[in-house]
């Protein structure tokens, strides 16, 4: 027979009811003419915030709540009959928010939990707001044109994130922990252009769902060693970096568009190889080659972690055999049209060729390759 205040939300549609009689701590009515008020309850200690209300109706409602608090009989309260809200009157959960200035960035209230697309550009952010990392429905996050220096590993908790734009920030690295997170299964678009990144971690190529990758205007001295594992990648741009050559795995890519303009690519010289051969081969080298060539299973439960890491970055000879730290390395010219349908010119001379690393496990493999190359080039 008591009077209760029922509060329903989009998240809790069944609602929660609160006792009113002798349970009101305080009314906040400073902005009641704007359709805003807050009712502070004693037990439980919660604030019921009201907004976007008709000012006259809100005053009547607060008057009824005040009387109920004082013990007035329910039949004497000035209550109107409940009329269901029209669909047009119900505010739908907000799924998109675009902020393009520091002035508009919310400091005192949370982001809507329902957001799927958030852009916060030109806000002078030095780090990623922890409130953003709680938006579990985010599919697109644009934090371009800020001052972010480091990415928290908890970005990997955004399980639905498909697009991440970090263009024009102050990043110097991309964490390997992010590459091991749930981003492996969701991230399709990544823009790291115009930062200060010198290299990407070995684990980067575990982001196997990537379709579009932008690395322009960084300080990259190399691309990821196993970049060929990104078999869904279709758009790659790494213009205006410091790349002297491309990794051997680059040959495995199948791109629609490739832009490597403005890199200081070296001129290949097949007759001046980098020889790292150790003859006879060390026991470690023999064991590593046998493990990889015979596809023997391995893992941290069988081998020390540093040996597993070495095996992960083993080279592959032109003959198909593996080599670890004993090899011959050269760079050869590759026409980039072999891996991409559309190629942006590499330089102002109209070239579409770039040097790619080749590895050889022995002198015999190197000699055979050199003979074939010289014969094919007259």
N, C-alpha and C positions, 0 to 999 in steps of 0.2 A: 503493500500500500504506500510505499515511499515514492519520492520523486527522483528520477535519475536523469542524468545527461548522457545521451548515447552519441558516441563519436565513431563515424565510419570513414575510412580512407580507401584510396585505390589499392593500397597494399593489404588492408584489413577490412574487407567488405562486410564481414560478419559483424564487425563493430565491437567496441568496448564500452561498457556502461559504468558510470561513476555516480555514486551517491551525492546528492546535492545538500540535503538538510544538515546544517551546522558543519559543512565541509568545504566552505569557500574561504580561502586565505585572503584573497584580494582580487579586486577588479581593476584592470588597466583600461581606461576609457579615453585617454588623451586624444586619440585619433578616431573617435567614434563617428564624427561627421564625415570621415573618409571611408566609412564602412569597415573599420578595423577595431578590434578589441581583444583582450586576453583575459581569461578566467583562470586564476591560480588556485588549484585544489590543495587540500591538506593531505588527504590520504586516498590514493597514492599521491606523492608530491610531483604533480605534472602541471604543465601549462597548456590550456586549450586555446589555441590561437585562431581567431576568426578574421577573415579578410574578404574583400570583394563583396560585402553585403550591402543591401539597401540600408541607409542610415536609419530610417524610421523603423524598419523591421528589426534592426539590430538593437535599437533602444528598447523596444517592446520585449524582445527576448531577454536582454540583460535585466530588465525590471522583473520579469517572471522568475529568472534564476535567483535574483536577490530575495524575492519574497519566499521562494521555496527554501532557500538557505535559512531564513528566519522562522521557518516552521509553518507557513501558511498552508492551509488545506489545499490539496491538488485541485479540487473543484472550483476554488476561488481564484486560481491563477489565470492571468490573461494570456491563455494559450490559444493559438489558432489551430485549426485542423491541418493535419499533415498532407501536403499536396506534393506528389512526386515531381521531381525536377524534370524539365524537358531535356531531351538529348542535346539540344543546342546550348543549354545552360550549363551542362557538365563540362568542365575543363578536362580535356584529354591529357594524358601523361605527356610531358615534353620530351621529345626525342632528339632535338637538334638545338644547339646553342652556339652562336658565333660571337666572339669577343675580339675586337681589333684595336683596343687601346687599354692602357693601364687604368685609366679612369673608370672604365666599365667592368673591370675585373672584380668579381664578388669577394669581399673580404670578411663579411660578417654572417653570411648564410651559406649553406651547403649547395652543391650542384644538385639538380633533380636526379634522383636515383635512376630514372628511366632513360637517361640520355644514351643515345646510340652514336651521335656525331657531336664532337666537341672541338671547336677551334678557339684557341687562345693565342693570337698572334700580336706582336708589337706590344707586349705587356711587360717587357723588361724582366721576365722571370729568370732567376738565377738557378732555380731547381724546380723539379716537377712537384706540384702541389700534392700532398698526401691525400687530399679529398678527391682528386682525380683518380687516384689508384683504387678507390672504392667503387668506381662506376663499372660494375661487372658486366653491363650490357653494351659497353662501348664497342663499336665496330670501326669507327674512324676517329683518330686523335691527331689533331694538327696543332703542333706547338712551334711552328716556324717563326722566324724573326724574333728570337728571344736571346737570353744570355746563359742558357743552360750549359753547364760544364760536364756534368756527369749524370748517367742514367741509373736510377735505382733498380735493383734486381726485381723488385715487386711489380714492375711493368709486366713481367711475365705472368702475373696473376690475372691479367685481363684476358680471359679465356676466349672471348669473341673477337678480339682485335684483329682486323684485317688490313687496315691502313694506318701507318705511322709516319707522320711528316715532321722531321726535325731540321728542315732546311734553315740555313743561316742562324746557327747557334755557335757555341764555343766548345763543342765536344772534341776531346782528344782521343777517345777510345770508344769501343763498343763492347760491352761486357760479354765474356763467354758464358756467364750464367744466364743471360737473356736467350742465348742460342740453345740452351738446354731446357728452356721453359716450355710452357704450352704454346708459345709463339711458333714453335715448330709446326704445329697443326693448323694454325689460323692465319699467320701473317702473309699477305700477298703483295703488298705495296710498301716499300721502305725508301724514304728520301733522307739521306744523310749528307746531301750536297751543301757546300759552302760551310764547312766546319774545319777542324784542324787535325783530322785523323790521319795518322801515318801508316797504320796497318790494321787489318781486321783479324780477329782470333781464328785459330784453327777450327773451332766449333761453329764458325759462322755458316758453313755450308750445310749445317743440320737444319737450317730454315728452308726446308725442301719445298714449301708451298709458294715461295717467292715467284712472282710473275714480272714485277717491275722493280728494278733496283737503280737508284740514282746516287752516284758517288762523286759527282762533279765538284771541282774547286775545293779539293782537300789537299793533303800533303802525302798521299799514298805513294809508297815506294814499291809496293807489290800488291797484287790481287790475291784473294784467298787461294791457298795451295790446291784445294780440292774443289774448285769452282765448278768443275764438270758435274758434280753431284746435284747441282741446281737444275734438274732436268725440266722443271716447269717454267724456268726463266725465259721470258720472251723480249724484254726491253731492258737493256743495260747501257748506262751512260757513266763514264768515268773520265770525262774530259778535264783538261787542265789540272793534272796531277803531276807526279814525278816518277812515272813508271818507265823503267829502262827496258823492260821486256814483259811478256805475258807468260803465265805459268803453263806448263805442259798440258795440264788438264783442260785448258781453254778450248782445245780442239773438240771437246765433247759437247760443247754448247750448241743449241739450235735456236737462234734468235730471230726475231722479226726486225728489230732495230738495234743498232750498235753505234755508240759515239765514243771515240777515244781521242778526239782532237786535242792537240796541244800538249802531248806528253813527250818527254825527251827520249824517245826510243833510240837504243843503240843500234849501230850498223853491225849486222851479223858477220862473223869471220869464222868459217868452218874449219880453217886450218890452224886456228889458235884456240884449242879446246882448254877447258878448265879440268885438269886431270886430278881426281881425288882417289884414284885406285890404290888399294893396299894389297900388294902381292907378297906372300900368299894372303888370302882372305883371313880375317880374324875369325875366331870361333863364334863370336857374337854375330858377325855378318853372315856366316854360313847358316847359323840357326835361324836368323831372321828371314833370310831368303827362302829357306826350306819351309818355314811356317807359312809364308805368304804364297809361295808358288804351289804348295800342296793344299792350300786353303785349310790349314789346321786351325780349329777353333782356339781362341785365346781370350783372355779377359783379366780384370784385376783380381779375380778370385784364383787365377792360375799363375799370373806373372806380376812382378812389381809394376806399379802404375807408370813409372818412367819408361819402362820397356814397351808397355802398351802404347804410350804416346809416340814413341819412336816408330813403332810399326804403323801407326795411323798416318804418319807423314812419309812413309817409304816412297821412293821413286819407282817409276815403271820404265823399263828399257824399251826401245823400239821393237825388240823381239818378243815383248810381252812379259819377260821375267822381272822380278822385283830386285831392287838394290837399296841398301840402307845408307851407309856412309862411305861406301866404296863405289865410285862411279866416275864416268867422264861426262862432262856437261858442255853443251854448245848451244848457240841460238841459231835458229833458221828462220828465214822469211816465210810468212804465211799470208796469203790473200784473205782478208777478213770476210770476203763474200762466201768463204767456205763454211762459216758458222753463222752468218746473218744475211737475211734477205736485203735489208737496207743498211748501208754503211755510210756514216758521216765521214768525210775526208779526214785522214789522219793528220795532214799538214796542209799548208797553203800551196803545195806543189801538186795537189790533186791525187795524192797517194791513198791507197786503201790497203796497204800492206803493213805488217808489224812483226817484230821479232818474237819468236816463241821458243821457250827452253826445250831442249831435247836431252834425254839421259841415255847413257849406255852402260850396261853392266860389265862390259869387258872390252879389251882392245879389238877383239875379233868383230864384235857388233859395230863398234865405231868404224872400223876399216871397211866393213861391208856397206854400211850406210854411205860413207864417203865415196866409195867406188860407184855406187848407184847414182849418187847425186852428180858426180862429175860427168858420168856417161850421159845422163839425161840433159845436162846443160852444155853438151858439146865438148 
